[in-house]
Amino acid sequence: GWIPNLFPKEDMENILQSIANEVKSAGMQDSPESRLNFFVSKVKRNLHVVLAFSPVGDTFRIRARRFPGLVNCTVIDQFHPWPRDALISVAERSLDNVPSEYLDLGSEAKKNLAMHMAEEHLSVAKMSEHYLETQRRYNYVTPKSFLEFLNFFDRLLIYKQSQLQSKIDRFKNGLATLQNTTSDVTKLQETLKITMKTVEEKRAKADEIMNKISSQKVIAERNKEAASIEKQNANEESENASKIEKKAEDELQEARPKLEKAKEAVNCLEKTMLTELKNLKK
């Protein structure tokens, strides 16, 4: 039926105005009511709504009970389980859509993988029947379940391949680092050999210098001993000189009074005495 106020008034007027010629061509009376009825009938003829419900869970049962029109006013098209060939075909098409960088298989390998996927889906459906017989409980296995399984396989494959590629890249980087480190170590070993050779040469020169220093040290020790003897002799000479100086000083002190007396005696002499003394020699 018609839903009031579904369209704004301005939009509804434009819609009715646009179908005026079609109403006349259909041989209907040109009036607002006729145009509205013609529009509703045209919508009914061309508007198709597809509702898809899964039997899994209670959602479909609850909605059908709340809205009987879902059952009474619709055409129900029940999809039965897909046959084995259909499952294989859908699986092959799904595998073909996976980029080759993530799934690089030949046609034969892809076909075998698609057959395996179909067999797995059919085995789950078979076990669901056994589960219903033994436990009296439903486990629905629908074509949608198979499509979700294929989608999950694609996503898991891409994730695992990306993860594996990341590990491969890390391994390559680590290997390259090890190779570079090995090359650096080799260069360092060569440099170390050259350095060790230089060190040996410098060590030989240092040993030669140490030998010379040792020889000079022996000579210096000898000179030191000689200097020590000379010093000792000089000290002895100095002591002797001091003794002689002291003795001379003592003798000078003893002779000083006599010298003073001699000076006094000389001072007593007169010039006439000296003349007489000279004449005596003659």
C-alpha positions as CSV (number, residue, x, y, z in Angstrom):
1,G,0.0,0.0,0.0
2,W,0.8,3.6,0.1
3,I,2.9,5.1,2.9
4,P,1.7,8.6,3.8
5,N,4.4,11.4,3.9
6,L,7.0,9.1,2.3
7,F,8.1,12.0,0.0
8,P,8.1,15.7,0.8
9,K,5.2,17.6,-0.8
10,E,7.4,19.4,-3.3
11,D,9.0,16.2,-4.4
12,M,5.7,14.5,-4.7
13,E,4.3,17.3,-6.9
14,N,7.4,16.9,-9.2
15,I,6.9,13.2,-9.5
16,L,3.2,13.5,-10.4
17,Q,3.9,16.2,-12.9
18,S,6.6,14.0,-14.6
19,I,4.2,11.1,-15.2
20,A,1.3,13.2,-16.6
21,N,2.0,12.1,-20.2
22,E,2.3,8.5,-19.2
23,V,-1.1,8.6,-17.4
24,K,-2.7,10.1,-20.6
25,S,-1.0,7.5,-22.8
26,A,-2.4,4.7,-20.5
27,G,-5.9,6.0,-21.2
28,M,-6.5,7.1,-17.6
29,Q,-8.2,10.2,-16.4
30,D,-5.6,12.9,-15.7
31,S,-6.2,13.8,-12.1
32,P,-4.0,13.8,-9.0
33,E,-5.6,10.6,-7.7
34,S,-5.1,8.8,-11.1
35,R,-1.4,10.0,-11.2
36,L,-0.8,8.7,-7.7
37,N,-2.4,5.4,-8.4
38,F,-0.4,5.1,-11.6
39,F,2.8,5.9,-9.8
40,V,2.1,3.3,-7.1
41,S,1.3,0.6,-9.7
42,K,4.5,1.5,-11.6
43,V,6.5,1.2,-8.4
44,K,5.0,-2.2,-7.6
45,R,5.8,-3.4,-11.1
46,N,9.5,-2.3,-11.1
47,L,10.6,-2.2,-7.5
48,H,11.9,-5.5,-6.3
49,V,13.3,-5.9,-2.8
50,V,15.4,-9.0,-2.0
51,L,15.7,-10.0,1.6
52,A,18.3,-12.7,2.5
53,F,18.0,-14.5,5.9
54,S,20.2,-17.2,7.3
55,P,18.5,-20.1,9.2
56,V,21.4,-20.0,11.7
57,G,20.1,-18.8,15.1
58,D,16.8,-17.4,16.2
59,T,16.9,-14.1,14.2
60,F,14.9,-15.3,11.2
61,R,12.2,-17.1,13.3
62,I,11.7,-14.0,15.6
63,R,11.5,-11.6,12.6
64,A,9.0,-13.8,10.8
65,R,6.8,-14.0,14.0
66,R,7.0,-10.2,14.5
67,F,6.4,-9.3,10.8
68,P,4.1,-11.9,9.2
69,G,4.4,-10.0,5.9
70,L,7.9,-11.5,5.4
71,V,6.1,-14.8,4.9
72,N,2.7,-13.9,3.6
73,C,3.6,-11.1,1.2
74,T,6.8,-12.4,-0.3
75,V,7.9,-15.1,-2.6
76,I,10.2,-17.4,-0.7
77,D,13.1,-18.9,-2.6
78,Q,14.8,-21.4,-0.5
79,F,18.4,-22.1,-1.4
80,H,19.4,-25.7,-1.1
81,P,23.0,-26.9,-0.4
82,W,25.3,-26.5,-3.3
83,P,26.4,-29.6,-5.0
84,R,30.1,-30.7,-5.0
85,D,30.8,-29.4,-8.5
86,A,29.4,-25.9,-7.6
87,L,31.5,-25.8,-4.4
88,I,34.6,-26.7,-6.4
89,S,33.8,-24.0,-9.1
90,V,33.3,-21.3,-6.5
91,A,36.5,-22.3,-4.7
92,E,38.5,-22.2,-7.9
93,R,37.2,-18.7,-8.8
94,S,38.0,-17.5,-5.3
95,L,41.5,-18.8,-5.5
96,D,41.9,-17.2,-8.9
97,N,41.2,-13.8,-7.3
98,V,44.0,-14.2,-4.8
99,P,47.1,-12.2,-6.0
100,S,49.9,-14.4,-7.4
101,E,52.3,-12.9,-4.9
102,Y,50.4,-14.5,-2.1
103,L,49.4,-17.8,-3.8
104,D,51.6,-18.9,-6.7
105,L,50.2,-22.3,-7.6
106,G,49.7,-24.1,-10.9
107,S,46.3,-24.9,-12.2
108,E,46.5,-28.5,-11.1
109,A,47.5,-27.5,-7.6
110,K,44.7,-24.9,-7.4
111,K,42.1,-27.5,-8.6
112,N,43.3,-29.9,-5.9
113,L,43.1,-27.2,-3.3
114,A,39.5,-26.3,-4.4
115,M,38.5,-29.9,-4.3
116,H,39.9,-30.2,-0.7
117,M,37.9,-27.1,0.3
118,A,34.7,-28.6,-1.1
119,E,35.3,-31.9,0.6
120,E,35.9,-30.1,3.9
121,H,32.6,-28.2,3.6
122,L,30.6,-31.4,2.7
123,S,32.2,-33.3,5.6
124,V,31.1,-30.6,8.0
125,A,27.5,-30.8,6.6
126,K,27.6,-34.6,7.0
127,M,28.8,-34.3,10.6
128,S,26.1,-31.7,11.2
129,E,23.5,-34.3,10.2
130,H,25.0,-36.9,12.5
131,Y,25.0,-34.2,15.3
132,L,21.3,-33.6,14.7
133,E,20.5,-37.3,14.9
134,T,22.5,-37.9,18.1
135,Q,22.1,-34.6,20.0
136,R,18.9,-33.3,18.5
137,R,20.4,-29.9,17.8
138,Y,20.9,-28.1,14.6
139,N,24.2,-26.9,13.1
140,Y,23.4,-25.1,9.9
141,V,26.0,-25.3,7.1
142,T,24.9,-23.0,4.2
143,P,26.6,-21.8,1.0
144,K,27.2,-18.5,2.9
145,S,29.2,-20.5,5.4
146,F,31.3,-21.8,2.5
147,L,31.8,-18.3,1.2
148,E,32.9,-17.1,4.6
149,F,35.3,-20.0,4.8
150,L,36.8,-19.0,1.5
151,N,37.0,-15.3,2.6
152,F,38.7,-16.3,5.8
153,F,41.1,-18.5,3.9
154,D,42.1,-15.6,1.6
155,R,42.6,-13.2,4.6
156,L,44.5,-15.8,6.6
157,L,46.7,-16.6,3.6
158,I,47.5,-12.9,2.9
159,Y,48.2,-12.3,6.6
160,K,50.5,-15.4,6.9
161,Q,52.3,-14.6,3.7
162,S,52.9,-11.0,4.8
163,Q,54.1,-12.3,8.1
164,L,56.4,-14.8,6.4
165,Q,57.7,-12.1,4.0
166,S,58.4,-9.8,6.9
167,K,60.5,-12.6,8.6
168,I,62.3,-13.2,5.3
169,D,63.1,-9.5,5.0
170,R,64.4,-9.5,8.6
171,F,66.5,-12.6,7.9
172,K,67.9,-11.0,4.7
173,N,68.7,-7.8,6.6
174,G,70.4,-9.8,9.4
175,L,72.3,-11.9,6.9
176,A,73.5,-8.7,5.1
177,T,74.5,-7.2,8.5
178,L,76.5,-10.4,9.3
179,Q,78.2,-10.3,5.9
180,N,79.1,-6.6,6.4
181,T,80.3,-7.4,9.9
182,T,82.4,-10.3,8.5
183,S,83.9,-8.0,5.9
184,D,84.6,-5.3,8.5
185,V,86.2,-7.9,10.8
186,T,88.4,-9.1,7.9
187,K,89.5,-5.6,7.2
188,L,90.2,-5.0,10.9
189,Q,92.3,-8.2,11.1
190,E,94.4,-7.0,8.1
191,T,94.8,-3.6,9.7
192,L,95.7,-5.3,13.0
193,K,98.4,-7.4,11.3
194,I,99.9,-4.2,9.9
195,T,99.7,-2.5,13.2
196,M,101.2,-5.5,15.0
197,K,104.1,-5.5,12.6
198,T,104.6,-1.8,13.3
199,V,104.4,-2.5,17.0
200,E,107.0,-5.2,16.7
201,E,109.4,-2.8,14.9
202,K,108.8,-0.1,17.5
203,R,109.3,-2.7,20.2
204,A,112.6,-3.8,18.7
205,K,113.7,-0.1,18.5
206,A,112.6,0.4,22.1
207,D,114.6,-2.7,23.2
208,E,117.7,-1.4,21.4
209,I,117.2,2.0,23.1
210,M,116.7,0.3,26.5
211,N,120.0,-1.7,25.9
212,K,121.8,1.5,25.2
213,I,120.3,3.1,28.3
214,S,121.3,0.1,30.3
215,S,124.9,0.4,29.0
216,Q,124.9,4.1,29.7
217,K,123.5,3.5,33.1
218,V,126.4,1.1,33.9
219,I,128.9,3.7,32.7
220,A,127.0,6.4,34.8
221,E,127.2,4.1,37.8
222,R,130.9,3.7,37.4
223,N,131.3,7.5,36.9
224,K,129.2,8.0,40.0
225,E,131.4,5.7,42.0
226,A,134.6,7.5,40.7
227,A,133.0,10.8,41.5
228,S,132.1,9.6,44.9
229,I,135.8,8.6,45.5
230,E,136.9,11.9,44.2
231,K,134.4,13.6,46.4
232,Q,135.7,11.7,49.4
233,N,139.3,12.6,48.5
234,A,138.3,16.2,48.0
235,N,136.6,16.1,51.4
236,E,139.8,14.7,53.0
237,E,141.9,17.4,51.3
238,S,139.5,20.0,52.4
239,E,139.8,18.7,56.0
240,N,143.6,18.7,55.7
241,A,143.5,22.3,54.3
242,S,141.3,23.3,57.2
243,K,143.7,21.8,59.7
244,I,146.7,23.6,58.0
245,E,144.7,26.8,57.9
246,K,143.8,26.5,61.6
247,K,147.4,25.7,62.5
248,A,148.6,28.7,60.5
249,E,146.0,30.8,62.2
250,D,147.2,29.6,65.6
251,E,150.9,30.3,64.7
252,L,149.9,33.7,63.3
253,Q,148.1,34.4,66.6
254,E,151.3,33.4,68.5
255,A,153.6,35.5,66.2
256,R,151.3,38.6,66.3
257,P,152.6,39.9,69.7
258,K,156.2,39.4,68.5
259,L,155.3,41.3,65.3
260,E,153.9,44.1,67.4
261,K,157.0,44.3,69.5
262,A,159.1,44.3,66.3
263,K,157.0,47.2,64.9
264,E,157.5,49.1,68.1
265,A,161.3,48.5,68.0
266,V,161.5,49.6,64.5
267,N,159.5,52.8,65.3
268,C,162.2,53.5,68.0
269,L,165.0,53.7,65.4
270,E,166.2,57.1,64.2
271,K,167.7,58.1,60.9
272,T,171.2,58.6,62.4
273,M,171.0,55.0,63.7
274,L,170.3,53.7,60.2
275,T,173.2,55.7,58.7
276,E,175.6,54.3,61.3
277,L,174.2,50.8,60.6
278,K,175.0,51.2,56.8
279,N,178.5,52.5,57.6
280,L,179.2,49.4,59.7
281,K,178.8,47.2,56.8
282,K,181.5,49.0,54.9
